[in-house]
Amino acid sequence: MGRLREKSKRFTTKNHMSMHVLIGIIASIIITKAFPLYSYPKILLVCVIGSILPDIDHLLYIFWYKRRGDYARDAKKLLRSLGIRAYINFAKENHKKLTDVYSHNLFTVLFFVILSYLYFSEEHVLGLSLCLSIAFHFVFDLFEDFLFMGKLNSNWILKFNKDKTKGYKSSKED
C-alpha cells in the first residue's frame, strides 16, 4: 500500500491543477444529467472556474494576509527571480504544508454544499454548477491531505497554524 500511496502523491503533486479541472468536468457531467436541457458549454465553463477558484486563496495568502511569512517571502522571491514556472513548482511541492489557508476549512465545505442544495432545489443551474464544483474542489483537497499526511491539515477544523512541526520551513532555516 505504501508504494501506491507514494505514486498517488507524486501524481497529484504533478497534476494538482489538472485534477481540479477534471473535478470541474465531472461536476459538469453530473449537473448535465440532472438538467439535460441546459447549455452544457455554460455548465462546463462555470464548473471548471468553480473547481479552480478556491485556490485563489493561496495567492491571497502570499500577497495579503500572510504576506510577511516565510512561505510568502520565498514564493514572491521565486516569482521575481525565476518566474511563474518556478513559483508553480514551489507551490506544488509546498502548499500542503500551509496550515493557515483560511478558506480551506470544513465550514466552507458545508457552506458550499448547502448552497448547492439550495440552488439545486431552485433549479438555478449556474449557481449549482459554481457551488458544487467549489465543494468538490475542497473534498479533493481533503482527500489529498489524508493521502499526504494521513490526517486532516489543522486548518480544516479551524485550528490555523497548529501543525508547526510539519509546516512549511523557509529555505533560510535549512
N, C-alpha and C positions, 0 to 999 in steps of 0.2 A: 504493500500500500504506500510506503514511503516514496518509492520510485514514481508511482503515478501522481502522487501529490507534488513532487518536485517538478515533474513535467508540466502539470497543470499550472503551477506557479509561474514557471518560465513562459508558458503560453499566454496566460492572462496578463503578465507584465508586458510582454512584447506587443500584445494586441489589445491593450486596455480600451482605447477609444473605439477600435473596430468592434469590440464586444458590446460597447454601449450602443453603437449604431445598429448592430444586429438585434439588440433588445428592442430598439425602436421599430425595426422591421417586424419583429414578432408581435409587438403590441399592435401595430397597424393591421396585421393579418387577423388577429383576434377581434379587433373592433370592426373590421370589414365584414367578418362573419356575423356579427350582431346587427350591423347596419349595412346590408349589401347594396342598398340603393344610393348610398352616399359616395361622393367622389373619392376614389382610392388615392389618387395623387395628393390631394389635400391632407387626407388622413396620414399618409406616409410621411409627408413633409413635417407635419406637426409632431408626429411621434418621434421622428429622428431628432428634431430640435429638442423635444422634451427629454429624450434619453441622454442628451449631452449637456443640457442646461445646468443640472446640479453641479457639474464640475467647474462652473464659473466661480464657485465659492473658493476654489483653490487659488484663483487669481486675486480675488478679494483678500484672501489670506495674506498673500505676499505683497500686495500693493496698498492694503488699507489696514485691516485690524490686527495683523501681526507683522507689519512691515519692518519692525526693528528686530525681529527674532533671527536666530541663526539660519533657519531654513530660508526665510525670505531674503536675507542678505546674500546667501550662497546662490539662490535662484536668480536674483537680479544680477549678480556678478557674472554668472554664466550667460545670461541673456545679453548683457552688454559686450562681453568679450568674445563669446563663441557663437552667439546667435540662438535662434529659436529651436533648432535641432538639438543642440546641447541641452537646452532647458527641458525639452520634451523627454530626452533620455534620463535626465536628472529626476524629473517628476515621476517617470515610470518606476524608477528604482527606489524612490524615497517617499512617495505620497502616502503609503500605508503607515509610515512612522509618525504621521501627524495625528496628534490626539486632541486637537482643539479646532477642528474644522466645524464651525457652528451649525451648518445646515445638515450635516450628516449625523442625525440622531433619530431615535425611534419615534419621537413625537412628530417630526417632519414626515416620516413614512406614513404614520397614522393619518395625519392631516391630508396627505395626497390620496390615500386610499378612500377616506371619507368623501373628499371632493370628487373622486372618480365615481363613487356610488351615486352621489347627488347628480352629477352630470349625466350618468347613465339613466337614472330614473326620469330625468327631464328630457332625455334624448338630445342632449347638447353634445353632438358628436366631436367637435373640435376641442371643446373643454375636456371631455372624457379622454380624447387622444393625448392631450398635453399632460394631464394629471396622471393617467395610468402609466404613461411612458416614464414620467419622473419617478413614480413609485417603483416601477420595475428597475430603474437605474439604482435606486437605493437598495433594493432587495439583492441585486447583483453585488453591490459593494459589501453588503452584509455577508454574503456567501464568500466573497474574496477575503474578508477578514478572518473567517473561520479557516479558510484554506491557508492563508499566510501565517496566522498567529495561533490558530487553534482555539480562538476565543474572539469575542467582540472587542473591537477597539473601544476604549473607555468613553469616547465622545458619543457613542450610540446611546449610552444611558446617562447623558448629561454630566459626566464626570470629566470635564475638559482638562487636558494636560496632566492626567493622573498616571499614565504609563511612561513616566520619565525614563526608566531604565531601558525600555525598549523603543524609546522615541528617537527622533532624528538627532544625530550628532553632527555638529558642524565639522567641516574639514579642518578648521583651526584647532579642534580638540584632539585630533589624531596625533 
